Amino acid sequence: MPAEIFGEKYEFLPRPHILTFEEIERLARLFVAAGVSKIRVTGGEPLVRADLPELISKLSAIDGVDDLTLTTNGYLLAQHAAALKDAGLNRLTISLDSLDEEVFKKMSGRPQGPEKTLEGIRVASELGFSPIKINVVVQRGMNEHTLVDTARHFRGTGAIVRFIEFMDVGTRNGWELSKVVTASEILELIGAEFPIEPVSPNYRGEVASRYRYTDGEGEIGIISSVSVPFCGDCSRARLSTDGKLFTCLFASSGTDLKTPMRDGASDAELAEIIGRVWRKRDDRYSELRSKVTEFADAAGDRVEMYYIGG
Ligand SMILES: C[S@@+](CC[C@H](N)C(=O)[O-])C[C@H]1O[C@@H](n2cnc3c(N)ncnc32)[C@H](O)[C@@H]1O
């Protein structure tokens, strides 16, 4: 979220525009009834939402949710981790692009270094969150020289570091193809320091390709969203804070569920809308993008990553 836009004076969406916990829970139940079994709470930054553990309790109580997880920048995690665990959160993914103070500041656009995120990871790990995943978005000329240090730091701790190719989501992150460090380059960098070998996926559609250290010190993941897109296996639906349903990270518009819900739609009517969107989804932006050599449409009217959550 660019600091020059989202500064101290920025007016975020007024409360009435965002879904209440009850509305989120109701929609979650409808998605689970339609076959969803994994829910990820993301953002924006989910830990800035007041009383978040209350939402986690509601979601974890839904029959059929096998996996409830949350993605956070970790800044406020140390203070909230225990309440989230008590509320029923199973797993955590924490974004940490570099352990290097200056690189971290540059990539987060904030004056703080990685200490608070590391503290959050430590507290979460002591509380028994497992496995903790660490997301590292890799940008050429920015943090690729710090990847091996990040891998080394988490080797043997049980945490799984996932290196993610820098994606052209939205229009404000200064994406250029030349800034993408490909999965094979990342593998080479890490493999040159620590011998690794591939491991089979945990399930079909798992976004990260898995590798384990041959000395048994754990595993890493590589997410090749740009060089080897995986649209064909994508089974994710995304619900924005203001109640829109998206079927692709690269979509330019979503389907409004909030308005019909607030206008009194029944569960069956809402389920019908969700089913209709899902049945006709055909977006496969990453695959189409990889077919062209010039990314002329890179500045289109797509939604931003901080709106749709990753
Ligand atoms: C958009 S964030 C939202 C959650 C939370 N605020 C955080 O920082 O983890 C979700 C994930 O998307 C990843 N991400 C953000 N921009 C990205 C990009 N351009 N390419 C690939 N991944 C990206 C982040 O690293 C993070 O792990």
The ligand as an SDF file (V2000), in Angstrom:
LIG
                    3D

 27 29  0  0  0  0  0  0  0  0999 V2000
   -1.2710   -8.8730   -0.0080 C   0  0  0  0  0  0  0  0  0  0  0  0
   -0.6000   -9.6270    1.4550 S   0  0  0  0  0  0  0  0  0  0  0  0
   -1.8960   -9.3830    2.6080 C   0  0  0  0  0  0  0  0  0  0  0  0
   -1.6570   -9.8970    3.9880 C   0  0  0  0  0  0  0  0  0  0  0  0
   -0.7090   -9.1720    4.9030 C   0  0  0  0  0  0  0  0  0  0  0  0
   -0.8880   -7.7520    4.9470 N   0  0  0  0  0  0  0  0  0  0  0  0
    0.7320   -9.5200    4.6040 C   0  0  0  0  0  0  0  0  0  0  0  0
    1.5510   -8.6290    4.4440 O   0  0  0  0  0  0  0  0  0  0  0  0
    1.0370  -10.7080    4.6150 O   0  0  0  0  0  0  0  0  0  0  0  0
   -0.6830  -11.3210    1.0870 C   0  0  0  0  0  0  0  0  0  0  0  0
    0.5400  -11.9040    0.4460 C   0  0  0  0  0  0  0  0  0  0  0  0
    0.7220  -11.4150   -0.8570 O   0  0  0  0  0  0  0  0  0  0  0  0
    2.1100  -11.3150   -1.1120 C   0  0  0  0  0  0  0  0  0  0  0  0
    2.3260  -10.3320   -2.1880 N   0  0  0  0  0  0  0  0  0  0  0  0
    2.0880   -9.0080   -2.1530 C   0  0  0  0  0  0  0  0  0  0  0  0
    2.4000   -8.4290   -3.3310 N   0  0  0  0  0  0  0  0  0  0  0  0
    2.8610   -9.4170   -4.1430 C   0  0  0  0  0  0  0  0  0  0  0  0
    3.3340   -9.4660   -5.4970 C   0  0  0  0  0  0  0  0  0  0  0  0
    3.3890   -8.3790   -6.2420 N   0  0  0  0  0  0  0  0  0  0  0  0
    3.7120  -10.6650   -5.9860 N   0  0  0  0  0  0  0  0  0  0  0  0
    3.6250  -11.7850   -5.2390 C   0  0  0  0  0  0  0  0  0  0  0  0
    3.1810  -11.8030   -3.9750 N   0  0  0  0  0  0  0  0  0  0  0  0
    2.8100  -10.6450   -3.4290 C   0  0  0  0  0  0  0  0  0  0  0  0
    2.6550  -10.8530    0.2130 C   0  0  0  0  0  0  0  0  0  0  0  0
    3.9910  -11.1340    0.3680 O   0  0  0  0  0  0  0  0  0  0  0  0
    1.8160  -11.6260    1.1920 C   0  0  0  0  0  0  0  0  0  0  0  0
    2.4710  -12.8080    1.5710 O   0  0  0  0  0  0  0  0  0  0  0  0
  1  2  1  0
  2  3  1  0
  2 10  1  0
  3  4  1  0
  4  5  1  0
  5  6  1  0
  5  7  1  0
  7  8  2  0
  7  9  1  0
 10 11  1  0
 11 12  1  0
 11 26  1  0
 12 13  1  0
 13 14  1  0
 13 24  1  0
 14 15  1  0
 14 23  1  0
 15 16  2  0
 16 17  1  0
 17 18  1  0
 17 23  2  0
 18 19  1  0
 18 20  2  0
 20 21  1  0
 21 22  2  0
 22 23  1  0
 24 25  1  0
 24 26  1  0
 26 27  1  0
M  CHG  2   2   1   9  -1
M  END
$$$$
